[in-house]
Each structure stands twice: as C-alpha cells, then as structure tokens.
Amino acid sequence: MKALASSYKDPSGYMFMHEQELYRAVNKIYLPQYEKLMNSGLYTELTKEGLLISHQEEPKLPKAADVVKILKPVQIPLISYAYEWSFSMLQDAALCTLQNALKAISFGMTLKDANTFNIQFYQGKPVLIDTLSFDFYHEKESWVAYRQFCECFVAPLVLMKYCNLSLNKLLLAYPNGIPLTVCKSMLPLKAKLNVHVYLHVFLQSTVQQRSSSAPVRKQVFTKQKMLTLLNGLYSFIKNMKPAADKTTWDNYYEETILSKQYLQEKKELVSKYLNQISFSTLLDLGANEGEFSLLYKNTDKQIIAVDEDRHCIEKLYVTCKTNKISNVQPLILDLMAPSAAIGWNNEERDTFFKRVKPDVTLALALIHHLCIAHNISIPQIISLLHSISEYVIIEFVEKADPKVEQLLANRKDIFEDYHLEGFRQQALQKFDIIAEQSFSTASRTLFLLKRKAD
Amino acid sequence: MMYFRPFSIMNYLLYIDPGSSSMIIQMIVAGALGAVFFFKNGWYKIKSFFTREEKKEKSESES
C-alpha cells in the first residue's frame, strides 16, 4: 500500500490507491483523535451538513504495521486545485474550511491544517476531504492553522479582490500558500484601510518578521478569542466581493455578432452527435458561460466546463450554485498553459489532463483561436485531442467567418494550411470521422470524431 | 472517553509550523476583532434605539 506522492506530510495517516480506488490509512498515533471524531458526533454533524467527505471503514483490507484503520472515502470523480477555481469557488472553499473549524470547536476538536488541497468540489459544493485534519482542542491553544489559512485562502482572495481576478494563479508558484510578505507587497493602500486585511495580512506579516528571532514567550489563548477569530474571518470572507474588471468574453453570447439561429442550429447538432455515442464524462473546452455544458445539466453525466476566462467560469459557477446544478463543474484552464505538475519532485499535484479522463471532448469555436491567435498548428490540436478522449466534437471555423476575419485583421495571414480540407486530412491521421455537417447559418462545420486504435 | 496526551505527541501531530509569533498575532487579531464587534454592536444598539424612537413618533403622528 504505497502512499500517494502528495500524502507525506501528516504522520496521522496517508492516502493510497487500491484496485483503482482511493483509500485512507489511519496510523496508530491518530487513533484517539479518530475515535473522538467518530464518537463525539462531529463526524455525523459535518457529513450531514456536507462539510466533510463521508467514508466507510474497510476492516477486511490488509494493513501495514502502524495502520489501525483503513477508510474508503466517497470517491470524488474530479480533483481540481485552487489555481483552477474562480473567486467564488475559492471563497466558498475558504468558508467550508472555517465552518469545519467552527463546528470542530463545539465538539472539543480543532482543525489542525487549512490548505486549499484539503478542499474539493463534490456535486457542486466544496467539501473537506482530509478526514484526519481534526485534533483535540485545548482552550489555551490558539489556532495552529491560522497562518496557513491566511496564506492559502486570505492572501489569494484579497489579491483577487484588490488587484486582479487572475492572481489565484500565484498558487501555482506558491502551492503551500502565498507568503504574506509577497501578498502585502502587491496590495494597494486602500486594502490596508480594511481592518481585516490590515490584521490578517499586514500586521501578521510585520509581527512574523519582527519576532522570528525573538525568544518565544508562552501566552494563553481562550475559547472566546478563538471563536472571535474564526467568526471574524468567516464574516470577512463571506462579505468579500471580487474586483470588477471586464474581459473580452463577458456576455459573449449576448453581445456577439453570432446569430441566434446559428446557436440554435449548433445546439441541435451537438445534441444529435452526443446522442449517437455513449459517454458518462464530457469535457467542454472553451466552455465560455456553459451554454453547451448546461445542455446536460441535472443528468447523470459528469460535465467539466473549462475556459481561460475567469469571468465566464465565475458566472457559470454562480449559475450552477444558484440553480443547484450539481453535475457541471466549472474550472479555469488556459489551454496555452494548462496546470502543470507541481510540488515535491513534480509529483504532488498532477497536470490537468492527467486528472481529467473524459469520454468525449467538446471543442466548439475554439480551433481558430488556437491556430490564428496563438500559432498552434492543426496537427498539434489533433494530437492533443487524441490524447484526451475517445470521442471529440470539434467545430472548424473557416477563414471566411467574421470571427476569423477579426483575428486576421491586424496581422499577416501566415496560415496557408488552415482550411477545411486541410483540417479533414489532419483529423483522419488520428481519428475516424463519424459525422460531419456544415452549418446553414455560418462558415463553420461540426465534426464528430472517434479515436483510431493505435 | 478521556485521553491522556503527552506534550510530545501533541506537537508531533501538529505537523505544520504555525509560526513563532502565531499566538501573539492571534491574541492581537482576536482582541482587535472583539473590540470592532463590541463597538459595532454598540453602534447598532444606539442607532436602533433612535430609529425606533423615530418610527414610534412617526406612527403616533400618522395615527
């Protein structure tokens, strides 16, 4: 039972794979805490509220010498990371962490760590996945995870609020939390005027720097102070609003020159293609606000809607949250720089495409952006799609299309190979063309491709 | 059920470094937030007292 590469920090236990399913081993040293979690009513309360992932004990599985329990948690179909979340997703993940911490206190336990990797989105909601995050609470102790919480959640959120919505990308460079000195150096003066930002970021950073060499004097904390701290953080984060900046893709479908007839025709054709194949997971690349992902809302299909535009993903998340759509998972992903493998030995966190295994990929109105705006060749795109899923629904947008004309307006046309026949020939290298149909309302053609056997 | 937890184990399970000044900063933050809540509540009470009085006067004059 080899521990996963990301499961090495906590001596309480570790995660491992067994017959392609995830399990958690609980080490002997953590048994008292685990029993308190289970017997005090905390586990029941947290799982009932959807704040903690539920699990079942697996007594029949063989155990290593130090392991006392094997748990099988509910299997989360898609693992995503904070640098792929929109503002509201990170905000909800932070609130979920604080709710776990507050509930734990009322049951005599404390949350001993608070990093973003411990939260995952399951059925549309954030949930704590680290069952071993709870320790005994002693009233005289302060919150051991306070600094970690500030670096992992508060720092990216305030940077997104006061500077730019894309700054949660900094978590790729600082996966264990953005150092408060870094965060402080980027914040504008007006951020300092917010009492919460001042206390949690500016003051904490200053005190840390000043007292790092000073001798530690034993101080005594109280439960009242702990509750004030956690409730203060909760109301601060709950009331946060993202920075208002507009991107090219805001209201794309409302303001675009594309006609309603074209959209309707495309929806019908996409549905027709999808009805021809059997799939359970669909990846929508360049999903925008989820116009096509939402065709399958509230079904048994798992839909992963990705776009590099943070506003679109934010809107889609809010739509899903408001309408209680639990099977559509929006994520921010820039295809020109998809999430890399990071952490120790580049093994702790996998690349995006290693974590996502769809049966079918939608690439609608995407190819011209990759080819014309980013100089990616058609064979490169075909090769990527071939590595992602068995089926691909892809829309080819010809040079005569107004959107392509816009892209070419200010640059030299160096794309001799960019034409329908060229695309068809390249696609046939790695796929069989199951269906192909041109739109009556636009210079575009929709293909249904099936991966050729290697 | 009560558990005896030696200090060394307590530190062992708390595997992250809270920072040498964590306790100090949390004392300051909790104190400051406590004061903010105290004054906010006080202010709301004063405000609601006067708005109540105002409403009362208004409803009395209306009737």
Interface residues (C-beta under 8 A of the other chain):
Chain A: K9 D10 P11 S12 I29 Y30 P32 Q33 E35 K36 N39 K112 D113 D135 F136 S142 W143 V144 A145 Y146 R147 Q148 V195 H196 L199 H200 L203 Q204 V207 Q208 R210 S211 S212 A214 V216 Q219 F221 Q224 K225 M226 T228 L229 G232
Chain B: M1 Y3 R5 I9 M10 Y12 L13 L14 Y15 I16 P18 G19 S20 S21 S22 M23 I24 I25 Q26 M27 I28 V29 A30 G31 A32 L33 G34 V36 F37
